[in-house]
Amino acid sequence: MKTFDRLAAVQVRSAGWWIIRISVLTGAGAALAYFYSGWAVPVMVAVLILLREWVTIAAGSSAKSNFLYTLRVDGISVLAVLPESPADRMHIKAGEVIRRVNSEKVYDEASLYRAVQKNSAYCRLDVEDINGELRQAQAALYSNQHHQLGILMINKEQTAPENMHTAQ
């Protein structure tokens, strides 16, 4: 199963619930087929095949939506967060989008650095989570840490894998 617009854990959970429902329906169909063997078996087989195909098509339909990890003009997509970094303490997660840093809009690595350095002791982020809800995250920055958030993002100038950068 491929996922394009959701985190893998969310995609697997959604598909898993559908598979559990189909399994319960299969059990009910088996019980029905035991008592009404003439017509129930072909009907249940057809229904189960259609439901399984629907789950496959629904999972693949995410390919038509926006990709989760794409270059954005309205913020910075977070690819990953370094453990024990300020971003980790602010509970920033992969897939979220940073919209503002210290009340300044950010759209690339340079604007992020400028906004973080605006206040060297404190950092406030406006973050859009994977559900599209906005929240604020904030943390104190300590000496020798004024420019280190620990966010992995894509450099907008060149997007080859060797050009991925860390907001250090």
OpenMM code with the backbone's topology and positions (N, CA, C; nanometers):
from openmm import Vec3, app, unit

residues = "MET LYS THR PHE ASP ARG LEU ALA ALA VAL GLN VAL ARG SER ALA GLY TRP TRP ILE ILE ARG ILE SER VAL LEU THR GLY ALA GLY ALA ALA LEU ALA TYR PHE TYR SER GLY TRP ALA VAL PRO VAL MET VAL ALA VAL LEU ILE LEU LEU ARG GLU TRP VAL THR ILE ALA ALA GLY SER SER ALA LYS SER ASN PHE LEU TYR THR LEU ARG VAL ASP GLY ILE SER VAL LEU ALA VAL LEU PRO GLU SER PRO ALA ASP ARG MET HIS ILE LYS ALA GLY GLU VAL ILE ARG ARG VAL ASN SER GLU LYS VAL TYR ASP GLU ALA SER LEU TYR ARG ALA VAL GLN LYS ASN SER ALA TYR CYS ARG LEU ASP VAL GLU ASP ILE ASN GLY GLU LEU ARG GLN ALA GLN ALA ALA LEU TYR SER ASN GLN HIS HIS GLN LEU GLY ILE LEU MET ILE ASN LYS GLU GLN THR ALA PRO GLU ASN MET HIS THR ALA GLN".split()
positions = [
    Vec3(0.0840, -0.1162, 0.0000),
    Vec3(0.0000, 0.0000, 0.0000),
    Vec3(0.0895, 0.1238, 0.0000),
    Vec3(0.0637, 0.2163, -0.0889),
    Vec3(0.1405, 0.3404, -0.0956),
    Vec3(0.0624, 0.4517, -0.0292),
    Vec3(0.1333, 0.5410, 0.0369),
    Vec3(0.0694, 0.6575, 0.0963),
    Vec3(0.1411, 0.7816, 0.0482),
    Vec3(0.0632, 0.8812, 0.0099),
    Vec3(0.1205, 1.0029, -0.0448),
    Vec3(0.0880, 1.1260, 0.0380),
    Vec3(-0.0296, 1.1287, 0.0964),
    Vec3(-0.0722, 1.2508, 0.1644),
    Vec3(-0.0938, 1.2322, 0.3132),
    Vec3(-0.0617, 1.1149, 0.3650),
    Vec3(-0.0770, 1.0896, 0.5072),
    Vec3(0.0470, 1.0174, 0.5585),
    Vec3(0.0700, 1.0289, 0.6876),
    Vec3(0.1773, 0.9521, 0.7483),
    Vec3(0.1425, 0.8045, 0.7391),
    Vec3(0.2440, 0.7201, 0.7301),
    Vec3(0.2215, 0.5768, 0.7129),
    Vec3(0.1368, 0.5195, 0.8255),
    Vec3(0.1609, 0.5626, 0.9492),
    Vec3(0.0847, 0.5092, 1.0625),
    Vec3(-0.0645, 0.5397, 1.0481),
    Vec3(-0.0976, 0.6580, 0.9988),
    Vec3(-0.2375, 0.6960, 0.9800),
    Vec3(-0.2998, 0.6125, 0.8681),
    Vec3(-0.2262, 0.5937, 0.7596),
    Vec3(-0.2757, 0.5157, 0.6462),
    Vec3(-0.2984, 0.3701, 0.6860),
    Vec3(-0.2049, 0.3126, 0.7585),
    Vec3(-0.2165, 0.1725, 0.8000),
    Vec3(-0.3326, 0.1549, 0.8966),
    Vec3(-0.3490, 0.2488, 0.9899),
    Vec3(-0.4607, 0.2413, 1.0858),
    Vec3(-0.5945, 0.2447, 1.0128),
    Vec3(-0.6070, 0.3329, 0.9143),
    Vec3(-0.7318, 0.3443, 0.8387),
    Vec3(-0.7607, 0.2157, 0.7613),
    Vec3(-0.6615, 0.1661, 0.6903),
    Vec3(-0.6804, 0.0422, 0.6143),
    Vec3(-0.7052, -0.0749, 0.7087),
    Vec3(-0.6392, -0.0760, 0.8237),
    Vec3(-0.6572, -0.1838, 0.9207),
    Vec3(-0.7998, -0.1927, 0.9714),
    Vec3(-0.8611, -0.0764, 0.9995),
    Vec3(-0.9998, -0.0775, 1.0457),
    Vec3(-1.0921, -0.1337, 0.9385),
    Vec3(-1.0667, -0.1026, 0.8131),
    Vec3(-1.1503, -0.1574, 0.7067),
    Vec3(-1.1303, -0.3078, 0.6935),
    Vec3(-1.0088, -0.3540, 0.7102),
    Vec3(-0.9827, -0.4980, 0.7006),
    Vec3(-1.0502, -0.5711, 0.8167),
    Vec3(-1.0492, -0.5106, 0.9359),
    Vec3(-1.1192, -0.5719, 1.0497),
    Vec3(-1.2693, -0.5802, 1.0204),
    Vec3(-1.3269, -0.4741, 0.9657),
    Vec3(-1.4697, -0.4763, 0.9324),
    Vec3(-1.5009, -0.5840, 0.8283),
    Vec3(-1.4148, -0.5955, 0.7293),
    Vec3(-1.4357, -0.6984, 0.6269),
    Vec3(-1.4233, -0.8370, 0.6891),
    Vec3(-1.3315, -0.8547, 0.7832),
    Vec3(-1.3150, -0.9838, 0.8503),
    Vec3(-1.4396, -1.0209, 0.9297),
    Vec3(-1.4971, -0.9237, 1.0004),
    Vec3(-1.6198, -0.9498, 1.0759),
    Vec3(-1.7326, -0.9874, 0.9794),
    Vec3(-1.7408, -0.9146, 0.8687),
    Vec3(-1.8425, -0.9458, 0.7680),
    Vec3(-1.8196, -1.0846, 0.7093),
    Vec3(-1.6944, -1.1241, 0.6931),
    Vec3(-1.6627, -1.2583, 0.6428),
    Vec3(-1.7120, -1.3646, 0.7401),
    Vec3(-1.6900, -1.3410, 0.8693),
    Vec3(-1.7396, -1.4355, 0.9699),
    Vec3(-1.8904, -1.4466, 0.9674),
    Vec3(-1.9566, -1.3320, 0.9564),
    Vec3(-2.1033, -1.3333, 0.9487),
    Vec3(-2.1493, -1.4044, 0.8215),
    Vec3(-2.0774, -1.3823, 0.7126),
    Vec3(-2.1112, -1.4497, 0.5867),
    Vec3(-2.0903, -1.5995, 0.5940),
    Vec3(-1.9864, -1.6415, 0.6653),
    Vec3(-1.9623, -1.7854, 0.6817),
    Vec3(-2.0749, -1.8497, 0.7621),
    Vec3(-2.1195, -1.7815, 0.8673),
    Vec3(-2.2309, -1.8344, 0.9462),
    Vec3(-2.3584, -1.8406, 0.8633),
    Vec3(-2.3832, -1.7367, 0.7839),
    Vec3(-2.5003, -1.7341, 0.6975),
    Vec3(-2.4925, -1.8443, 0.5925),
    Vec3(-2.3738, -1.8654, 0.5368),
    Vec3(-2.3559, -1.9681, 0.4346),
    Vec3(-2.3752, -2.1079, 0.4924),
    Vec3(-2.3465, -2.1244, 0.6207),
    Vec3(-2.3649, -2.2549, 0.6854),
    Vec3(-2.5126, -2.2936, 0.6880),
    Vec3(-2.5979, -2.1939, 0.7137),
    Vec3(-2.7410, -2.2229, 0.7228),
    Vec3(-2.8131, -2.2110, 0.5885),
    Vec3(-2.7670, -2.1219, 0.5015),
    Vec3(-2.8311, -2.1001, 0.3707),
    Vec3(-2.7264, -2.1192, 0.2624),
    Vec3(-2.6886, -2.2405, 0.2396),
    Vec3(-2.5741, -2.2684, 0.1516),
    Vec3(-2.6030, -2.2434, 0.0043),
    Vec3(-2.7243, -2.2379, -0.0380),
    Vec3(-2.7550, -2.2245, -0.1801),
    Vec3(-2.7149, -2.0913, -0.2406),
    Vec3(-2.7651, -1.9824, -0.1885),
    Vec3(-2.7423, -1.8507, -0.2488),
    Vec3(-2.6438, -1.7647, -0.1712),
    Vec3(-2.6219, -1.7943, -0.0443),
    Vec3(-2.5420, -1.7065, 0.0413),
    Vec3(-2.3934, -1.7061, 0.0037),
    Vec3(-2.3412, -1.8196, -0.0350),
    Vec3(-2.1971, -1.8274, -0.0628),
    Vec3(-2.1576, -1.7377, -0.1806),
    Vec3(-2.2210, -1.7484, -0.2981),
    Vec3(-2.1793, -1.6609, -0.4079),
    Vec3(-2.2032, -1.5124, -0.3805),
    Vec3(-2.3119, -1.4798, -0.3091),
    Vec3(-2.3401, -1.3402, -0.2769),
    Vec3(-2.2334, -1.2857, -0.1828),
    Vec3(-2.2001, -1.3602, -0.0781),
    Vec3(-2.0976, -1.3144, 0.0174),
    Vec3(-1.9613, -1.3035, -0.0486),
    Vec3(-1.9264, -1.3961, -0.1350),
    Vec3(-1.7974, -1.3890, -0.2046),
    Vec3(-1.7923, -1.2631, -0.2903),
    Vec3(-1.8997, -1.2338, -0.3616),
    Vec3(-1.9031, -1.1137, -0.4460),
    Vec3(-1.8942, -0.9871, -0.3610),
    Vec3(-1.9666, -0.9821, -0.2495),
    Vec3(-1.9635, -0.8644, -0.1620),
    Vec3(-1.8239, -0.8452, -0.1043),
    Vec3(-1.7627, -0.9518, -0.0585),
    Vec3(-1.6288, -0.9416, 0.0011),
    Vec3(-1.5235, -0.8998, -0.1010),
    Vec3(-1.5339, -0.9511, -0.2223),
    Vec3(-1.4398, -0.9098, -0.3277),
    Vec3(-1.4570, -0.7613, -0.3578),
    Vec3(-1.5806, -0.7154, -0.3672),
    Vec3(-1.6054, -0.5733, -0.3929),
    Vec3(-1.5533, -0.4853, -0.2794),
    Vec3(-1.5750, -0.5272, -0.1547),
    Vec3(-1.5243, -0.4493, -0.0410),
    Vec3(-1.3726, -0.4446, -0.0401),
    Vec3(-1.3085, -0.5558, -0.0688),
    Vec3(-1.1614, -0.5586, -0.0707),
    Vec3(-1.1087, -0.4668, -0.1813),
    Vec3(-1.1702, -0.4680, -0.2959),
    Vec3(-1.1288, -0.3787, -0.4049),
    Vec3(-1.1535, -0.2335, -0.3678),
    Vec3(-1.2628, -0.2069, -0.2961),
    Vec3(-1.2901, -0.0703, -0.2537),
    Vec3(-1.1818, -0.0198, -0.1592),
    Vec3(-1.1352, -0.1039, -0.0649),
    Vec3(-1.0271, -0.0645, 0.0261),
    Vec3(-0.9006, -0.0338, -0.0537),
    Vec3(-0.8696, -0.1153, -0.1536),
    Vec3(-0.7513, -0.0928, -0.2369),
    Vec3(-0.7637, 0.0380, -0.3145),
    Vec3(-0.8786, 0.0638, -0.3718),
    Vec3(-0.8997, 0.1868, -0.4495),
    Vec3(-0.8974, 0.3085, -0.3570),
    Vec3(-0.9588, 0.2989, -0.2405),
    Vec3(-0.9599, 0.4112, -0.1461),
    Vec3(-0.8192, 0.4429, -0.0986),
    Vec3(-0.7375, 0.3427, -0.0751),
    Vec3(-0.5989, 0.3659, -0.0327),
    Vec3(-0.5188, 0.4299, -0.1452),
    Vec3(-0.5459, 0.3905, -0.2683),
    Vec3(-0.4744, 0.4472, -0.3819),
    Vec3(-0.5219, 0.5850, -0.4209),
    Vec3(-0.6421, 0.6229, -0.3766),
    Vec3(-0.6952, 0.7541, -0.4136),
    Vec3(-0.6168, 0.8673, -0.3485),
    Vec3(-0.5374, 0.8352, -0.2451),
    Vec3(-0.4577, 0.9403, -0.1824),
    Vec3(-0.3514, 0.9925, -0.2772),
    Vec3(-0.3197, 0.9170, -0.3811),
    Vec3(-0.2203, 0.9626, -0.4783),
    Vec3(-0.2698, 1.0847, -0.5548),
    Vec3(-0.4014, 1.1065, -0.5567),
    Vec3(-0.4563, 1.2219, -0.6275),
    Vec3(-0.4511, 1.3487, -0.5432),
    Vec3(-0.4303, 1.3352, -0.4110),
    Vec3(-0.4246, 1.4527, -0.3254),
    Vec3(-0.2827, 1.5075, -0.3170),
    Vec3(-0.2670, 1.6113, -0.2372),
    Vec3(-0.1354, 1.6726, -0.2225),
    Vec3(-0.0399, 1.5790, -0.1513),
    Vec3(0.0833, 1.5816, -0.1942),
    Vec3(0.1841, 1.5015, -0.1284),
    Vec3(0.2147, 1.5624, 0.0074),
    Vec3(0.2474, 1.4783, 0.1032),
    Vec3(0.2729, 1.5240, 0.2390),
    Vec3(0.4052, 1.5983, 0.2480),
    Vec3(0.5078, 1.5470, 0.1835),
    Vec3(0.6409, 1.6062, 0.1931),
    Vec3(0.6761, 1.6741, 0.0607),
    Vec3(0.6183, 1.7893, 0.0367),
    Vec3(0.6471, 1.8641, -0.0855),
    Vec3(0.6998, 2.0013, -0.0496),
    Vec3(0.7632, 2.0636, -0.1468),
    Vec3(0.8061, 2.2015, -0.1280),
    Vec3(0.6816, 2.2884, -0.1191),
    Vec3(0.6843, 2.3821, -0.0279),
    Vec3(0.5687, 2.4672, -0.0051),
    Vec3(0.6086, 2.6125, -0.0205),
    Vec3(0.5132, 2.6958, -0.0611),
    Vec3(0.5390, 2.8394, -0.0669),
    Vec3(0.4831, 2.9090, 0.0565),
    Vec3(0.4046, 2.8368, 0.1346),
    Vec3(0.3377, 2.8972, 0.2499),
    Vec3(0.3873, 2.8409, 0.3830),
    Vec3(0.5091, 2.7953, 0.3874),
    Vec3(0.5651, 2.7419, 0.5106),
    Vec3(0.6748, 2.6416, 0.4813),
    Vec3(0.7235, 2.5780, 0.5858),
    Vec3(0.8315, 2.4808, 0.5733),
    Vec3(0.7807, 2.3453, 0.6203),
    Vec3(0.7873, 2.2446, 0.5324),
    Vec3(0.7475, 2.1089, 0.5697),
    Vec3(0.8571, 2.0452, 0.6540),
    Vec3(0.8172, 1.9839, 0.7632),
    Vec3(0.9122, 1.9167, 0.8515),
    Vec3(0.9251, 1.7715, 0.8074),
    Vec3(1.0470, 1.7323, 0.7695),
    Vec3(1.0719, 1.5937, 0.7312),
    Vec3(1.0984, 1.5071, 0.8536),
    Vec3(1.1736, 1.5617, 0.9481),
    Vec3(1.2066, 1.4890, 1.0709),
    Vec3(1.2557, 1.5894, 1.1745),
    Vec3(1.2630, 1.5444, 1.2969),
    Vec3(1.3099, 1.6280, 1.4082),
    Vec3(1.4192, 1.5514, 1.4807),
    Vec3(1.5292, 1.6199, 1.5086),
    Vec3(1.6392, 1.5574, 1.5806),
    Vec3(1.6006, 1.5350, 1.7269),
    Vec3(1.6325, 1.4185, 1.7814),
    Vec3(1.5985, 1.3914, 1.9214),
    Vec3(1.6683, 1.4885, 2.0161),
    Vec3(1.5990, 1.5239, 2.1233),
    Vec3(1.6493, 1.6116, 2.2289),
    Vec3(1.6881, 1.7506, 2.1789),
    Vec3(1.6293, 1.7940, 2.0704),
    Vec3(1.6529, 1.9279, 2.0160),
    Vec3(1.5399, 2.0193, 2.0637),
    Vec3(1.5541, 2.1518, 2.0450),
    Vec3(1.4436, 2.2412, 2.0808),
    Vec3(1.3129, 2.2046, 2.0082),
    Vec3(1.3213, 2.1645, 1.8824),
    Vec3(1.2006, 2.1256, 1.8087),
    Vec3(1.1366, 2.0019, 1.8710),
    Vec3(1.2180, 1.9097, 1.9192),
    Vec3(1.1669, 1.7914, 1.9870),
    Vec3(1.0973, 1.8312, 2.1179),
    Vec3(1.1549, 1.9249, 2.1914),
    Vec3(1.0927, 1.9732, 2.3150),
    Vec3(0.9614, 2.0468, 2.2868),
    Vec3(0.9494, 2.1059, 2.1680),
    Vec3(0.8262, 2.1753, 2.1297),
    Vec3(0.7244, 2.0799, 2.0681),
    Vec3(0.7579, 1.9513, 2.0629),
    Vec3(0.6694, 1.8460, 2.0108),
    Vec3(0.6363, 1.8652, 1.8631),
    Vec3(0.7325, 1.9143, 1.7863),
    Vec3(0.7164, 1.9242, 1.6411),
    Vec3(0.7305, 1.7829, 1.5846),
    Vec3(0.6436, 1.7457, 1.4915),
    Vec3(0.6426, 1.6103, 1.4354),
    Vec3(0.6628, 1.6157, 1.2844),
    Vec3(0.7112, 1.5055, 1.2299),
    Vec3(0.7260, 1.4921, 1.0851),
    Vec3(0.5901, 1.5091, 1.0187),
    Vec3(0.5882, 1.5804, 0.9067),
    Vec3(0.4648, 1.6036, 0.8333),
    Vec3(0.3970, 1.7351, 0.8674),
    Vec3(0.4371, 1.7978, 0.9772),
    Vec3(0.3785, 1.9267, 1.0125),
    Vec3(0.4435, 2.0375, 0.9300),
    Vec3(0.3778, 2.1523, 0.9262),
    Vec3(0.4269, 2.2663, 0.8483),
    Vec3(0.4460, 2.3842, 0.9431),
    Vec3(0.5649, 2.4415, 0.9406),
    Vec3(0.5934, 2.5604, 1.0205),
    Vec3(0.5532, 2.6818, 0.9373),
    Vec3(0.4573, 2.7600, 0.9868),
    Vec3(0.4060, 2.8764, 0.9139),
    Vec3(0.4779, 3.0051, 0.9543),
    Vec3(0.4992, 3.0228, 1.0849),
    Vec3(0.5634, 3.1447, 1.1354),
    Vec3(0.6628, 3.1077, 1.2442),
    Vec3(0.7694, 3.1874, 1.2511),
    Vec3(0.8683, 3.1759, 1.3581),
    Vec3(0.8857, 3.3156, 1.4160),
    Vec3(0.8635, 3.3275, 1.5461),
    Vec3(0.8721, 3.4576, 1.6141),
    Vec3(0.7923, 3.5645, 1.5405),
    Vec3(0.6712, 3.5304, 1.5029),
    Vec3(0.5743, 3.6183, 1.4359),
    Vec3(0.6116, 3.6576, 1.2934),
    Vec3(0.7124, 3.5959, 1.2353),
    Vec3(0.7495, 3.6233, 1.0958),
    Vec3(0.7173, 3.5027, 1.0095),
    Vec3(0.6567, 3.5271, 0.8921),
    Vec3(0.6285, 3.4180, 0.7994),
    Vec3(0.7598, 3.3581, 0.7516),
    Vec3(0.7623, 3.2263, 0.7395),
    Vec3(0.8805, 3.1573, 0.6876),
    Vec3(0.8408, 3.0779, 0.5642),
    Vec3(0.9315, 3.0731, 0.4687),
    Vec3(0.9030, 3.0032, 0.3442),
    Vec3(1.0239, 2.9281, 0.2920),
    Vec3(1.1407, 2.9492, 0.3512),
    Vec3(1.2596, 2.8739, 0.3127),
    Vec3(1.3600, 2.8751, 0.4277),
    Vec3(1.4734, 2.8129, 0.4046),
    Vec3(1.5756, 2.7998, 0.5082),
    Vec3(1.6261, 2.9361, 0.5566),
    Vec3(1.6495, 3.0279, 0.4642),
    Vec3(1.7031, 3.1596, 0.5015),
    Vec3(1.6039, 3.2380, 0.5875),
    Vec3(1.4763, 3.2357, 0.5507),
    Vec3(1.3768, 3.3088, 0.6309),
    Vec3(1.3600, 3.2447, 0.7685),
    Vec3(1.3770, 3.1141, 0.7765),
    Vec3(1.3717, 3.0467, 0.9056),
    Vec3(1.4864, 3.0929, 0.9948),
    Vec3(1.6079, 3.0962, 0.9415),
    Vec3(1.7234, 3.1394, 1.0203),
    Vec3(1.7085, 3.2842, 1.0674),
    Vec3(1.6622, 3.3720, 0.9763),
    Vec3(1.6435, 3.5122, 1.0147),
    Vec3(1.5416, 3.5252, 1.1279),
    Vec3(1.4326, 3.4525, 1.1172),
    Vec3(1.3270, 3.4626, 1.2183),
    Vec3(1.3720, 3.4042, 1.3521),
    Vec3(1.4489, 3.2957, 1.3505),
    Vec3(1.4974, 3.2378, 1.4762),
    Vec3(1.5938, 3.3337, 1.5435),
    Vec3(1.6770, 3.4009, 1.4676),
    Vec3(1.7763, 3.4908, 1.5246),
    Vec3(1.7154, 3.6240, 1.5682),
    Vec3(1.5900, 3.6472, 1.5368),
    Vec3(1.5221, 3.7693, 1.5800),
    Vec3(1.5187, 3.7778, 1.7331),
    Vec3(1.5035, 3.6630, 1.7984),
    Vec3(1.5032, 3.6572, 1.9443),
    Vec3(1.5911, 3.5390, 1.9844),
    Vec3(1.7105, 3.5662, 2.0336),
    Vec3(1.8070, 3.4597, 2.0580),
    Vec3(1.7801, 3.3801, 2.1852),
    Vec3(1.6861, 3.4218, 2.2685),
    Vec3(1.6606, 3.3510, 2.3933),
    Vec3(1.5298, 3.2728, 2.3931),
    Vec3(1.4464, 3.2960, 2.2933),
    Vec3(1.3127, 3.2385, 2.2959),
    Vec3(1.2663, 3.2151, 2.1531),
    Vec3(1.1920, 3.1089, 2.1311),
    Vec3(1.1424, 3.0785, 1.9968),
    Vec3(0.9965, 3.0370, 2.0051),
    Vec3(0.9133, 3.1013, 1.9238),
    Vec3(0.7716, 3.0667, 1.9161),
    Vec3(0.7387, 3.0320, 1.7714),
    Vec3(0.6791, 2.9163, 1.7508),
    Vec3(0.6446, 2.8687, 1.6170),
    Vec3(0.4935, 2.8575, 1.6030),
    Vec3(0.4430, 2.8959, 1.4869),
    Vec3(0.3048, 2.8660, 1.4503),
    Vec3(0.3121, 2.7451, 1.3584),
    Vec3(0.2518, 2.6360, 1.4013),
    Vec3(0.2663, 2.5081, 1.3332),
    Vec3(0.1291, 2.4571, 1.2897),
    Vec3(0.1230, 2.4070, 1.1664),
    Vec3(0.0020, 2.3413, 1.1167),
    Vec3(0.0270, 2.1909, 1.1245),
    Vec3(-0.0578, 2.1195, 1.1992),
    Vec3(-0.0356, 1.9759, 1.2129),
    Vec3(-0.0888, 1.9012, 1.0907),
    Vec3(-0.0782, 1.7694, 1.0918),
    Vec3(-0.1156, 1.6908, 0.9741),
    Vec3(-0.2657, 1.6922, 0.9482),
    Vec3(-0.3447, 1.7384, 1.0456),
    Vec3(-0.4891, 1.7502, 1.0264),
    Vec3(-0.5300, 1.8899, 0.9815),
    Vec3(-0.4325, 1.9783, 0.9601),
    Vec3(-0.4612, 2.1143, 0.9163),
    Vec3(-0.4938, 2.2106, 1.0283),
    Vec3(-0.4777, 2.1683, 1.1525),
    Vec3(-0.5071, 2.2553, 1.2663),
    Vec3(-0.3819, 2.3324, 1.3070),
    Vec3(-0.4003, 2.4609, 1.3361),
    Vec3(-0.2886, 2.5455, 1.3763),
    Vec3(-0.2696, 2.5402, 1.5271),
    Vec3(-0.1440, 2.5434, 1.5690),
    Vec3(-0.1116, 2.5489, 1.7107),
    Vec3(0.0180, 2.6267, 1.7260),
    Vec3(0.0432, 2.6700, 1.8472),
    Vec3(0.1679, 2.7392, 1.8763),
    Vec3(0.2559, 2.6493, 1.9603),
    Vec3(0.3840, 2.6497, 1.9273),
    Vec3(0.4840, 2.5762, 2.0037),
    Vec3(0.5906, 2.6765, 2.0436),
    Vec3(0.6395, 2.6667, 2.1657),
    Vec3(0.7383, 2.7632, 2.2112),
    Vec3(0.8374, 2.6964, 2.3043),
    Vec3(0.9581, 2.7515, 2.3053),
    Vec3(1.0634, 2.6986, 2.3921),
    Vec3(1.1701, 2.8046, 2.4111),
    Vec3(1.2385, 2.7930, 2.5226),
    Vec3(1.3540, 2.8795, 2.5477),
    Vec3(1.4739, 2.8215, 2.4743),
    Vec3(1.5558, 2.9095, 2.4206),
    Vec3(1.6796, 2.8682, 2.3560),
    Vec3(1.7950, 2.9070, 2.4469),
    Vec3(1.8899, 2.8193, 2.4609),
    Vec3(2.0000, 2.8417, 2.5535),
    Vec3(2.1245, 2.8866, 2.4790),
    Vec3(2.2259, 2.9311, 2.5517),
    Vec3(2.3474, 2.9829, 2.4875),
    Vec3(2.4054, 2.8772, 2.3935),
    Vec3(2.4616, 2.9242, 2.2845),
    Vec3(2.5161, 2.8402, 2.1769),
    Vec3(2.4077, 2.7574, 2.1091),
    Vec3(2.2828, 2.7925, 2.1263),
    Vec3(2.1728, 2.7183, 2.0663),
    Vec3(2.0778, 2.8111, 1.9906),
    Vec3(2.1131, 2.9389, 1.9775),
    Vec3(2.0197, 3.0364, 1.9218),
    Vec3(1.9806, 3.0078, 1.7781),
    Vec3(2.0572, 2.9258, 1.7083),
    Vec3(2.0233, 2.8971, 1.5696),
    Vec3(2.0013, 2.7481, 1.5472),
    Vec3(1.9878, 2.6702, 1.6530),
    Vec3(1.9720, 2.5261, 1.6399),
    Vec3(1.8328, 2.4838, 1.6839),
    Vec3(1.7470, 2.4511, 1.5888),
    Vec3(1.6143, 2.4015, 1.6220),
    Vec3(1.6064, 2.2499, 1.6109),
    Vec3(1.6831, 2.1903, 1.5214),
    Vec3(1.6798, 2.0457, 1.5025),
    Vec3(1.5709, 2.0000, 1.4086),
    Vec3(1.5394, 2.0808, 1.3078),
    Vec3(1.4368, 2.0474, 1.2096),
    Vec3(1.5034, 2.0070, 1.0797),
    Vec3(1.4644, 1.8930, 1.0253),
    Vec3(1.5119, 1.8512, 0.8940),
    Vec3(1.4102, 1.8965, 0.7910),
    Vec3(1.4590, 1.9616, 0.6861),
    Vec3(1.3702, 2.0128, 0.5813),
    Vec3(1.4414, 2.0034, 0.4473),
    Vec3(1.3691, 2.0283, 0.3403),
    Vec3(1.4262, 2.0250, 0.2059),
    Vec3(1.4717, 2.1642, 0.1684),
    Vec3(1.5917, 2.1733, 0.1123),
    Vec3(1.6411, 2.3001, 0.0593),
    Vec3(1.5656, 2.3266, -0.0700),
    Vec3(1.5036, 2.4431, -0.0820),
    Vec3(1.4194, 2.4727, -0.1985),
    Vec3(1.4982, 2.4975, -0.3267),
    Vec3(1.6248, 2.5333, -0.3153),
    Vec3(1.7022, 2.5621, -0.4359),
    Vec3(1.7334, 2.4361, -0.5135),
    Vec3(1.7712, 2.3292, -0.4443),
    Vec3(1.8012, 2.2015, -0.5072),
    Vec3(1.7387, 2.0941, -0.4201),
    Vec3(1.6621, 2.0049, -0.4818),
    Vec3(1.5874, 1.9090, -0.4016),
    Vec3(1.6427, 1.7681, -0.4113),
    Vec3(1.7661, 1.7512, -0.4573),
    Vec3(1.8256, 1.6187, -0.4607),
    Vec3(1.8498, 1.5720, -0.3173),
    Vec3(1.8459, 1.4401, -0.2910),
    Vec3(1.8613, 1.3906, -0.1540),
    Vec3(1.9904, 1.4367, -0.0857),
    Vec3(2.0974, 1.4567, -0.1608),
    Vec3(2.2225, 1.4990, -0.0980),
    Vec3(2.2157, 1.6440, -0.0535),
    Vec3(2.1094, 1.7173, -0.0904),
    Vec3(2.0976, 1.8580, -0.0524),
    Vec3(1.9944, 1.8806, 0.0571),
    Vec3(1.9593, 1.7757, 0.1290),
    Vec3(1.8693, 1.7952, 0.2424),
    Vec3(1.9490, 1.8565, 0.3552),
    Vec3(1.8913, 1.9543, 0.4215),
    Vec3(1.9629, 2.0286, 0.5255),
    Vec3(1.8909, 2.0226, 0.6575),
    Vec3(1.9654, 2.0456, 0.7599),
    Vec3(1.9124, 2.0541, 0.8949),
    Vec3(1.9138, 2.1986, 0.9380),
    Vec3(1.8044, 2.2451, 0.9961),
    Vec3(1.8031, 2.3796, 1.0520),
    Vec3(1.8823, 2.3726, 1.1823),
    Vec3(2.0089, 2.3985, 1.1737),
    Vec3(2.0973, 2.3831, 1.2908),
    Vec3(2.1053, 2.5062, 1.3726),
] * unit.nanometer
topology = app.Topology()
chain = topology.addChain("A")
for resn in residues:
    res = topology.addResidue(resn, chain)
    for name in ("N", "CA", "C"):
        topology.addAtom(name, app.Element.getBySymbol(name[0]), res)
